[in-house]
Amino acid sequence: MKSVSRLFFTVPVIIAVVIALWFLADGAQDQPASTPTSGRTAEVTTGGTDFSEASQQAPSKLVGEGSDLTIPDRQPPSLRGTSEPGGWARTDRLGNLIPTGELRQLFEYYLSALGEETLPQLVIRIQLALSALEEPARGQALDTLGRYLDYKLALSDLETAYGDVGTPGSDEIESRMAEIHALRRTWMDADTAEAFFADDEAIDRYQLKKRSIGADKSLSQQQREEALAEAEMALPEPVRQARQDTRKFSRYEQARKALADDPEALRSMRQHEFGKEAAQRLENLDAEQKDWSRRWQSYAKEREALGASGLAEPEREESLIRLREKYFTESERVRAKALDSIQ
């Protein structure tokens, strides 16, 4: 979708498009992309385009295949040093899979490395993670993975059908939102779609409501603020908390600048907004940042003088290393070197 509509849809479209391009490049098969693995027929249309006619191989075909395909021992570069999401391996007392948002996070964690490794390789990595489950949950999780991949391809088709038609209006945004929500429930059962997308869809609805409130010229400023506050109450609790924290830190940044010459007033503000312990941590962080800034400025002056000294490259580099050792700790030297590289 275009720039404005992206504000209203929190779907990871880029990965969906890459999946589609991968299958096209790999040689499309004459099989409807919108035919789920269960045999259901998905008749999703928009703008006159029937997605049951898409001639792309369903990504779900990769699930359970590729046993002879090797994957690197090391993780893809973008995943190195990161941890696989947890909390997704939930089952009921009969051993059936309980779909959760964490399971979708597991899928997206590996799919985010698409391009660094091929889609079949990443599917194998996801399957290896899912092997921690016992049956019947493992088979159900693999089926969910297949449906999710097919949904991503169908989403790419839907995005393509929208085309480059400029900035959509409110009615078109709402229509697209409804189509995407329906698409999810075409490819996944209601419980899985709710677990995977409930928060995203709540945010979508909030953004649409926010836009409507902002465009309503009949509202006074107070009425607009009250309407926005009411709309925000429909957001999931973690999202509401994150928004409140963002506003809180925004106020703090403004106060930090305004009260730069009044440390006692700033300390009082920190304690009022964040509590005593968090306020102390913020005060310590501020002090560390000021200390870093002071040392960096001194280092930068000496570095510039060193650059103008006319030393040969090897000697200049050795002198620069000693200069970093003079001003920074071992861990800070890594940061300083990185900053030097972008000067």
C-alpha positions as CSV (number, residue, x, y, z in Angstrom):
1,M,0.0,0.0,0.0
2,K,1.0,3.5,-0.4
3,S,2.5,5.7,2.3
4,V,-0.7,6.9,3.9
5,S,-2.4,3.6,3.9
6,R,0.6,2.0,5.6
7,L,-0.3,3.9,8.7
8,F,-3.5,1.9,8.9
9,F,-2.3,-1.6,8.2
10,T,0.3,-3.3,10.3
11,V,0.8,-6.4,8.1
12,P,4.4,-7.3,7.1
13,V,3.8,-6.8,3.4
14,I,7.5,-6.7,2.4
15,I,8.0,-10.4,3.3
16,A,4.8,-11.4,1.5
17,V,6.1,-9.7,-1.7
18,V,9.5,-11.3,-1.4
19,I,7.8,-14.7,-1.0
20,A,5.8,-14.1,-4.1
21,L,8.8,-13.0,-6.1
22,W,10.7,-16.1,-4.9
23,F,8.1,-18.4,-6.2
24,L,7.8,-16.6,-9.5
25,A,11.6,-16.8,-10.0
26,D,11.6,-20.4,-9.0
27,G,9.2,-21.3,-11.7
28,A,5.5,-21.0,-11.1
29,Q,3.2,-24.0,-11.3
30,D,-0.3,-23.8,-12.8
31,Q,-2.0,-24.2,-9.4
32,P,-4.3,-21.6,-7.8
33,A,-2.4,-19.7,-5.1
34,S,-5.6,-19.3,-3.2
35,T,-6.4,-23.0,-2.8
36,P,-5.7,-23.8,0.9
37,T,-4.1,-27.0,1.9
38,S,-7.3,-28.3,3.3
39,G,-9.0,-28.1,-0.1
40,R,-11.1,-25.1,0.7
41,T,-11.7,-22.7,-2.2
42,A,-10.7,-19.1,-1.5
43,E,-12.6,-16.7,-3.7
44,V,-11.0,-13.4,-2.7
45,T,-11.6,-10.7,-5.2
46,T,-10.7,-7.0,-5.2
47,G,-10.9,-4.5,-8.1
48,G,-12.3,-7.3,-10.4
49,T,-9.2,-9.5,-9.8
50,D,-10.0,-13.1,-8.9
51,F,-7.1,-14.5,-6.8
52,S,-8.3,-18.1,-7.3
53,E,-6.8,-17.7,-10.8
54,A,-3.3,-16.8,-9.6
55,S,-0.8,-19.1,-11.2
56,Q,1.8,-19.5,-8.4
57,Q,2.7,-22.6,-6.4
58,A,1.4,-22.6,-2.9
59,P,4.2,-22.0,-0.4
60,S,2.6,-24.6,1.9
61,K,4.0,-27.2,-0.5
62,L,7.4,-26.5,1.1
63,V,6.2,-27.6,4.5
64,G,7.2,-31.2,5.2
65,E,9.5,-31.3,2.1
66,G,13.2,-30.5,1.6
67,S,14.4,-33.2,4.0
68,D,17.5,-33.5,1.7
69,L,18.1,-29.8,1.7
70,T,21.0,-28.6,3.8
71,I,21.0,-25.4,5.8
72,P,24.1,-23.6,7.1
73,D,25.2,-24.4,10.7
74,R,25.2,-20.7,11.4
75,Q,22.1,-18.5,11.6
76,P,21.5,-16.0,8.8
77,P,23.6,-12.8,9.4
78,S,20.6,-10.7,10.6
79,L,19.6,-13.3,13.2
80,R,23.1,-13.8,14.7
81,G,23.3,-12.6,18.3
82,T,19.5,-12.7,18.6
83,S,17.2,-15.1,20.4
84,E,14.4,-17.1,18.9
85,P,11.0,-15.9,20.3
86,G,9.7,-17.9,23.1
87,G,6.2,-18.7,24.6
88,W,4.8,-20.2,21.4
89,A,4.9,-23.9,22.4
90,R,1.5,-24.0,24.1
91,T,-0.8,-27.0,24.1
92,D,-4.0,-27.9,25.9
93,R,-4.5,-30.9,28.2
94,L,-5.1,-33.2,25.1
95,G,-1.9,-32.1,23.4
96,N,-3.5,-29.9,20.8
97,L,-1.8,-26.7,19.7
98,I,-3.0,-23.4,21.2
99,P,-2.4,-20.7,18.6
100,T,-0.7,-17.6,20.0
101,G,0.7,-14.4,18.8
102,E,4.1,-15.8,19.8
103,L,3.8,-18.6,17.2
104,R,3.4,-15.9,14.5
105,Q,6.4,-14.1,15.9
106,L,8.4,-17.4,15.5
107,F,7.4,-17.6,11.9
108,E,8.2,-13.9,11.2
109,Y,11.5,-14.2,13.1
110,Y,12.9,-16.6,10.5
111,L,11.0,-15.2,7.5
112,S,12.7,-11.8,8.2
113,A,15.9,-13.4,6.9
114,L,14.4,-14.1,3.5
115,G,17.0,-13.0,0.9
116,E,19.9,-14.1,3.2
117,E,18.6,-17.7,2.8
118,T,16.1,-19.2,0.5
119,L,12.5,-19.7,1.5
120,P,12.9,-23.5,1.6
121,Q,15.9,-23.2,4.0
122,L,13.9,-20.9,6.3
123,V,10.9,-23.2,6.3
124,I,13.3,-26.0,7.4
125,R,14.5,-23.8,10.2
126,I,11.0,-23.1,11.4
127,Q,10.2,-26.9,11.1
128,L,13.2,-27.6,13.3
129,A,11.9,-25.2,15.9
130,L,8.5,-26.8,15.8
131,S,10.0,-30.2,16.3
132,A,10.1,-29.3,20.0
133,L,6.3,-30.0,20.0
134,E,4.8,-33.5,20.5
135,E,2.0,-34.8,18.3
136,P,-0.7,-33.8,17.6
137,A,0.5,-30.2,18.3
138,R,3.5,-30.6,16.0
139,G,1.4,-31.5,13.0
140,Q,-1.1,-28.8,13.7
141,A,1.7,-26.2,14.0
142,L,3.1,-27.4,10.6
143,D,-0.4,-27.0,9.1
144,T,-0.6,-23.5,10.6
145,L,2.8,-22.7,9.1
146,G,1.6,-23.8,5.6
147,R,-1.6,-21.8,5.8
148,Y,0.4,-18.7,7.0
149,L,2.8,-18.9,4.1
150,D,-0.1,-19.2,1.7
151,Y,-1.8,-16.2,3.3
152,K,1.4,-14.2,2.8
153,L,1.4,-15.0,-0.9
154,A,-2.3,-14.2,-1.2
155,L,-1.6,-10.9,0.6
156,S,1.0,-10.1,-2.0
157,D,-1.5,-10.7,-4.7
158,L,-4.0,-8.4,-3.0
159,E,-1.4,-5.7,-2.7
160,T,-0.6,-6.0,-6.4
161,A,-4.3,-5.7,-7.3
162,Y,-4.5,-2.4,-5.5
163,G,-1.9,-1.0,-7.8
164,D,-0.4,2.5,-7.8
165,V,-3.5,4.5,-7.5
166,G,-2.3,7.4,-5.4
167,T,-3.4,8.2,-1.8
168,P,-6.5,6.2,-0.9
169,G,-9.4,7.9,0.8
170,S,-11.0,6.9,4.1
171,D,-13.6,4.7,2.4
172,E,-11.0,2.9,0.4
173,I,-8.7,2.4,3.4
174,E,-11.6,0.9,5.3
175,S,-12.5,-1.4,2.4
176,R,-8.9,-2.6,2.1
177,M,-8.7,-3.2,5.8
178,A,-11.9,-5.3,5.6
179,E,-10.5,-7.3,2.7
180,I,-7.2,-8.0,4.5
181,H,-9.1,-9.1,7.7
182,A,-11.3,-11.4,5.6
183,L,-8.3,-12.8,3.8
184,R,-6.7,-13.9,7.1
185,R,-9.9,-15.8,8.0
186,T,-10.0,-17.4,4.6
187,W,-6.6,-19.0,5.1
188,M,-6.7,-19.6,8.8
189,D,-9.3,-20.7,11.3
190,A,-11.0,-18.1,13.5
191,D,-9.0,-18.9,16.6
192,T,-5.6,-18.7,14.8
193,A,-6.5,-15.5,13.0
194,E,-7.6,-13.9,16.3
195,A,-4.4,-15.0,18.0
196,F,-2.2,-13.9,15.2
197,F,-3.8,-10.6,14.2
198,A,-6.1,-9.3,17.0
199,D,-3.7,-6.7,18.2
200,D,-2.8,-5.5,14.6
201,E,-6.5,-5.2,13.8
202,A,-7.3,-3.3,16.9
203,I,-4.5,-0.8,15.9
204,D,-5.9,-0.7,12.4
205,R,-9.3,0.3,13.8
206,Y,-7.8,2.8,16.1
207,Q,-5.9,4.5,13.3
208,L,-9.0,4.7,11.1
209,K,-11.0,6.1,14.0
210,K,-8.2,8.6,14.8
211,R,-8.2,9.7,11.2
212,S,-12.0,10.1,11.2
213,I,-11.9,12.2,14.4
214,G,-9.1,14.4,13.0
215,A,-11.2,15.1,9.9
216,D,-14.4,16.0,11.8
217,K,-14.5,19.8,11.7
218,S,-17.6,19.9,13.9
219,L,-15.6,18.8,17.0
220,S,-14.1,21.3,19.4
221,Q,-10.5,20.7,20.6
222,Q,-11.8,19.2,23.9
223,Q,-14.3,17.0,22.1
224,R,-11.6,15.8,19.8
225,E,-9.3,14.9,22.7
226,E,-12.1,13.1,24.5
227,A,-12.9,11.1,21.4
228,L,-9.3,10.2,20.9
229,A,-9.0,9.1,24.5
230,E,-12.1,6.9,24.1
231,A,-10.8,5.4,20.9
232,E,-7.5,4.6,22.6
233,M,-9.2,2.7,25.3
234,A,-10.1,0.0,22.7
235,L,-6.4,-0.7,22.1
236,P,-4.8,-3.8,23.6
237,E,-3.3,-3.0,27.1
238,P,0.3,-3.5,26.0
239,V,-0.2,-1.0,23.1
240,R,-1.9,1.5,25.4
241,Q,0.9,1.2,27.8
242,A,3.5,1.7,25.1
243,R,1.7,4.8,23.9
244,Q,1.6,6.2,27.4
245,D,5.3,5.5,27.9
246,T,6.1,7.2,24.6
247,R,4.2,10.3,25.6
248,K,5.8,10.2,29.1
249,F,9.3,10.1,27.6
250,S,8.5,12.8,25.1
251,R,7.5,15.0,28.0
252,Y,10.7,14.1,29.8
253,E,12.8,15.0,26.8
254,Q,11.1,18.4,26.6
255,A,11.6,19.0,30.3
256,R,15.2,17.9,30.2
257,K,15.9,20.7,27.7
258,A,13.8,23.3,29.5
259,L,15.2,22.5,33.0
260,A,18.8,22.0,31.9
261,D,19.9,24.7,34.3
262,D,17.7,23.5,37.2
263,P,18.8,20.0,38.2
264,E,16.6,19.9,41.3
265,A,13.4,20.7,39.3
266,L,14.4,18.1,36.7
267,R,15.0,15.5,39.5
268,S,11.6,16.3,40.9
269,M,10.0,15.9,37.5
270,R,11.7,12.5,37.0
271,Q,10.4,11.2,40.3
272,H,6.9,12.4,39.7
273,E,6.7,10.8,36.2
274,F,8.7,7.6,36.7
275,G,9.0,6.9,40.4
276,K,12.1,7.1,42.6
277,E,14.0,4.1,41.3
278,A,13.4,4.7,37.6
279,A,14.2,8.4,38.1
280,Q,17.5,7.5,39.6
281,R,18.4,5.3,36.6
282,L,17.4,8.1,34.3
283,E,19.6,10.6,36.2
284,N,22.5,8.1,36.0
285,L,22.0,7.7,32.3
286,D,21.9,11.5,31.8
287,A,25.2,11.8,33.7
288,E,26.7,9.1,31.6
289,Q,25.6,10.7,28.4
290,K,27.0,14.1,29.4
291,D,30.3,12.4,30.4
292,W,30.4,10.7,27.0
293,S,29.6,13.9,25.2
294,R,32.4,15.7,27.0
295,R,35.0,13.0,26.3
296,W,33.9,12.7,22.7
297,Q,34.3,16.4,22.0
298,S,37.8,16.3,23.4
299,Y,38.6,13.2,21.4
300,A,37.2,14.6,18.2
301,K,39.5,17.7,18.5
302,E,42.6,15.6,19.0
303,R,41.5,13.3,16.2
304,E,41.1,16.2,13.8
305,A,44.6,17.5,14.7
306,L,45.9,14.0,14.1
307,G,44.3,13.9,10.7
308,A,46.1,17.2,9.8
309,S,49.5,16.0,11.1
310,G,50.5,14.5,7.8
311,L,51.3,11.1,9.3
312,A,51.4,8.0,7.0
313,E,48.3,5.8,7.3
314,P,49.8,3.0,9.5
315,E,51.2,5.6,12.0
316,R,48.0,7.6,11.9
317,E,45.9,4.5,12.6
318,E,48.2,3.5,15.5
319,S,47.9,7.0,17.0
320,L,44.2,6.9,16.6
321,I,44.0,3.6,18.5
322,R,46.0,5.1,21.4
323,L,43.8,8.1,21.3
324,R,40.7,6.0,21.8
325,E,42.4,4.2,24.6
326,K,43.0,7.5,26.3
327,Y,39.4,8.6,26.3
328,F,37.2,5.5,26.3
329,T,36.7,2.2,28.0
330,E,37.2,-1.0,26.0
331,S,33.5,-1.3,25.2
332,E,33.2,2.4,24.4
333,R,36.1,2.1,21.9
334,V,33.9,-0.1,19.6
335,R,31.3,2.7,19.6
336,A,33.9,5.3,19.0
337,K,35.4,3.4,16.1
338,A,32.0,2.9,14.5
339,L,31.3,6.6,14.8
340,D,34.6,7.4,13.3
341,S,33.7,5.3,10.3
342,I,30.7,7.4,9.4
343,Q,32.4,10.8,9.9
